Amino acid sequence: METLLIEWASLLLRWLHMISGMAWIGASFYFMHIDAAIKPVADIPKGGEAWEVHGGGFYQVRKWLVAPDKLPPDLIWHKWEAYTTWVTGFFLLMTIYYLGADLYLIDPAVRQMSPMVAGAIGCGALAVGWVVYDLLCRSSLSKNEMALGAVLFVLVVAMAWGFQQVFSGRGALLHTGSVLATIMSANVLLVIIPNQAKVIQDLTAGRAPDPHLGYIGKVRSTHNNYITLPVVFMMISGHYPMTFSTPYAWLIVALVLIAGAFIRWFYNMRHSGRGSPWWAWGVAAAAILATIWITIISTPAARERLGWKPLQEAKVEVATAAVKVPAAVDDILISRCSMCHAKQPVWSGIVHPPKGISLETPADMARYKAAINLHSVLTHSMPPNNITDMTADERRVLATWIAGRS
């Protein structure tokens, strides 16, 4: 019962995270579109308006570049969707990757460490990532947008490579996305909203607002816009082992950053009336195709055909040597599960073990005991549709082993 309650808590938290994320991304894309679509009008110096039609009605959207002469009584702030997305995402990171560090974050074949150390590295990276990004944005480098963008690109790729040296592939991609998501949220919390509040304070006090505050807020908002698509990719990558079961996950991050940036650049150009650079889709498609190619040549079977040495093989042998699993359990998992859950699956159509879970060795079986309990004992969702005919008696054997009675 406790396991199922934890799963329900995870489901509800993930549900809220997705809903708030959709609201935040939707608002971000909408306002970028509105900014691009604004046309000058005589009564708004350095501003403009745009007309839209939706849901049977017409909307007139007007924008003042800095601020209007006076504020309306009701002002809508767009911030809570950003805050809710980050808070729920952080709790998911805590409950899945830090509390379940042995299962999802720590890979003995990469580096042995305690869950506390792994969590400290992850949380520290979130803070350091924001500080370095913010310092770069406040430096003289910020005067050259292209140069700043190039430096930030290298920083993110280097960060992804660094994560891959300490975490599992799944944890590395997830933490790269989490650092970027933290940067996005901190931009809202620490830059965009405070600057907007200062503008409102100046208006209320009868002072002319500083236009630079609005400019800085717009720059950070634009950064968020270009980061969004890669972040979403990294957050869902944990469900697709071909993205993280490769020594080149850091290169996948680089290519996804390129693809996402060019897609957003295309729409930003198109919505602002500066043309439709369709070639940008060619660049994005090439980046995605390169990503797919990397995952294909990185499979264990492909590496074997190319004569490449298996990764971290010696460390895995050392890590698995001392673990013992009852013979009956070993037989069940090998015969019912390992045709898919193996480093080189033999089931037709499966290239990587689902969710990156391999059940070939005693250490693997012990490591994923909680997942086996949930999917094969409590819910019977595995094997899928009981395709390998796992019997009720076999499930009881697994339950006894998991309960520690064998």
Helices and strands as residue ranges (DSSP letters): H 2-37, E 48-54, E 57-63, H 80-92, I 93-98, I 101-105, H 115-138, G 140-143, H 145-164, H 169-186, I 187-192, H 193-204, H 211-236, G 237-239, H 241-244, H 249-271, H 279-297, H 300-305, H 313-320, H 327-336, G 354-356, H 362-367, H 369-372, I 373-378, G 384-386, H 392-402
